[in-house]
Amino acid sequence: RTILSGVTLTAADANKFKLTGIPARLTVTNGALTLAAAVAVDAEWTGAVSEEWSLAGNWLNSFQPTSGSRVRFNLSAGGETVDDLVGVQPGVVTFGEDAGAFTFHGAETLTILSSITNLSAAAQHFLLPTAFGVQGYPFTVRAEGDLTFDQTTTSTYGTFTKTGAGTLTFADASWTMGVAPEIRAGRLTFTTPANFASPTGLTMYDGTSLDLGGGTLSWTNNMTIAGNIRWENGTFTKTNNNEFRPPA
């Protein structure tokens, strides 16, 4: 599909534009900028050469991630990685059961389209801005081991579900949540005071907990509670005559 015409572009010009939230790629055809479906490949990190994602030698069989890829980290040694693949948006990121502790760096926002899963007991640490989800589709975080996001994180489309017995931590209080989150298992924690608000509701299941880091939970829609839960280290306010109610 042509999205820009009437000018003469070269193939290199496609890299001057950026797509957000769309698993596709930009190319130049007959001097016009066109949108093409991205071919997603499975990618497994080896870190054999360096820390950079952009070097093919760091990936099993030199298959680098493309937008929509299922990206897996299995190295028991863990390590440091640098996401320098500008514009690439993985569909799924998974840490295998034997994976060690990884730390992620990068200057650009890492957008993950569908889910992130940590099956390992090791904690995974993201020191770069992150974004979850794509418009109209669900996003799931499964944390059997802990997951920590230190920079600004947004989740504004579809639905957001936290599963797994581990802790999901946001160290930056500017977490943007434009959808109704469900905490089905484990713990959601903020390590800085989070004045946490959503217009769309909250669901917490039996045995889950929410730590506000000393901030305020301000809810403007109904809250669904299924069993015994914990709110810690913060205050709670409600408006618009919203209700506590059991799940349907």
Solvent accessible surface area in square Angstrom, and as a share of the most:
residue,aa,sasa,rsa
1,R,215,0.78
2,T,77,0.45
3,I,83,0.42
4,L,66,0.33
5,S,72,0.47
6,G,82,0.79
7,V,77,0.44
8,T,128,0.75
9,L,29,0.14
10,T,84,0.49
11,A,82,0.64
12,A,68,0.53
13,D,22,0.11
14,A,12,0.10
15,N,134,0.69
16,K,156,0.66
17,F,86,0.36
18,K,112,0.47
19,L,35,0.17
20,T,100,0.58
21,G,17,0.16
22,I,78,0.40
23,P,70,0.44
24,A,15,0.12
25,R,122,0.44
26,L,29,0.14
27,T,35,0.21
28,V,31,0.18
29,T,69,0.40
30,N,155,0.80
31,G,16,0.15
32,A,15,0.12
33,L,5,0.02
34,T,20,0.12
35,L,47,0.23
36,A,29,0.22
37,A,84,0.65
38,A,25,0.19
39,V,112,0.65
40,A,54,0.41
41,V,51,0.29
42,D,78,0.41
43,A,4,0.03
44,E,53,0.24
45,W,9,0.03
46,T,39,0.23
47,G,29,0.27
48,A,81,0.63
49,V,95,0.55
50,S,38,0.24
51,E,77,0.35
52,E,58,0.26
53,W,2,0.01
54,S,47,0.30
55,L,79,0.39
56,A,38,0.29
57,G,36,0.34
58,N,0,0.00
59,W,5,0.02
60,L,87,0.43
61,N,107,0.55
62,S,63,0.41
63,F,115,0.48
64,Q,51,0.23
65,P,4,0.03
66,T,47,0.27
67,S,11,0.07
68,G,24,0.23
69,S,1,0.00
70,R,153,0.56
71,V,1,0.01
72,R,91,0.33
73,F,0,0.00
74,N,46,0.24
75,L,65,0.32
76,S,90,0.58
77,A,93,0.72
78,G,9,0.09
79,G,32,0.31
80,E,81,0.36
81,T,0,0.00
82,V,38,0.22
83,D,13,0.07
84,D,53,0.28
85,L,30,0.15
86,V,102,0.59
87,G,31,0.30
88,V,33,0.19
89,Q,8,0.04
90,P,0,0.00
91,G,7,0.07
92,V,38,0.22
93,V,2,0.01
94,T,19,0.11
95,F,0,0.00
96,G,2,0.02
97,E,132,0.59
98,D,113,0.59
99,A,5,0.04
100,G,10,0.10
101,A,61,0.47
102,F,1,0.01
103,T,28,0.16
104,F,1,0.00
105,H,59,0.26
106,G,22,0.22
107,A,101,0.78
108,E,76,0.34
109,T,64,0.37
110,L,1,0.01
111,T,13,0.07
112,I,0,0.00
113,L,13,0.06
114,S,51,0.33
115,S,20,0.13
116,I,0,0.00
117,T,22,0.13
118,N,0,0.00
119,L,47,0.23
120,S,3,0.02
121,A,102,0.79
122,A,27,0.21
123,A,53,0.41
124,Q,1,0.01
125,H,65,0.29
126,F,0,0.00
127,L,61,0.30
128,L,0,0.00
129,P,39,0.25
130,T,2,0.01
131,A,19,0.15
132,F,3,0.01
133,G,6,0.06
134,V,26,0.15
135,Q,130,0.58
136,G,63,0.61
137,Y,138,0.52
138,P,83,0.52
139,F,1,0.00
140,T,48,0.28
141,V,0,0.00
142,R,103,0.38
143,A,0,0.00
144,E,70,0.31
145,G,4,0.04
146,D,60,0.31
147,L,0,0.00
148,T,30,0.17
149,F,0,0.00
150,D,41,0.21
151,Q,75,0.33
152,T,59,0.34
153,T,2,0.01
154,T,45,0.26
155,S,1,0.01
156,T,53,0.31
157,Y,94,0.36
158,G,28,0.27
159,T,74,0.43
160,F,2,0.01
161,T,22,0.13
162,K,1,0.00
163,T,34,0.20
164,G,9,0.08
165,A,83,0.65
166,G,8,0.07
167,T,30,0.18
168,L,0,0.00
169,T,15,0.09
170,F,2,0.01
171,A,25,0.20
172,D,42,0.22
173,A,41,0.32
174,S,59,0.38
175,W,17,0.06
176,T,64,0.37
177,M,11,0.05
178,G,35,0.34
179,V,12,0.07
180,A,40,0.31
181,P,1,0.01
182,E,48,0.22
183,I,2,0.01
184,R,109,0.40
185,A,33,0.26
186,G,16,0.15
187,R,71,0.26
188,L,1,0.01
189,T,17,0.10
190,F,2,0.01
191,T,84,0.49
192,T,55,0.32
193,P,87,0.54
194,A,2,0.01
195,N,123,0.63
196,F,8,0.03
197,A,60,0.47
198,S,3,0.02
199,P,87,0.55
200,T,62,0.36
201,G,4,0.04
202,L,4,0.02
203,T,21,0.12
204,M,0,0.00
205,Y,52,0.20
206,D,91,0.47
207,G,63,0.60
208,T,1,0.01
209,S,10,0.06
210,L,0,0.00
211,D,18,0.09
212,L,4,0.02
213,G,11,0.10
214,G,46,0.44
215,G,5,0.05
216,T,39,0.22
217,L,1,0.00
218,S,33,0.21
219,W,0,0.00
220,T,48,0.28
221,N,60,0.31
222,N,36,0.18
223,M,3,0.01
224,T,19,0.11
225,I,38,0.19
226,A,21,0.16
227,G,48,0.47
228,N,126,0.64
229,I,41,0.21
230,R,151,0.55
231,W,98,0.34
232,E,37,0.17
233,N,94,0.48
234,G,40,0.38
235,T,86,0.50
236,F,61,0.25
237,T,64,0.37
238,K,100,0.43
239,T,63,0.37
240,N,116,0.60
241,N,142,0.73
242,N,15,0.08
243,E,102,0.46
244,F,102,0.43
245,R,114,0.42
246,P,104,0.66
247,P,57,0.36
248,A,156,1.21
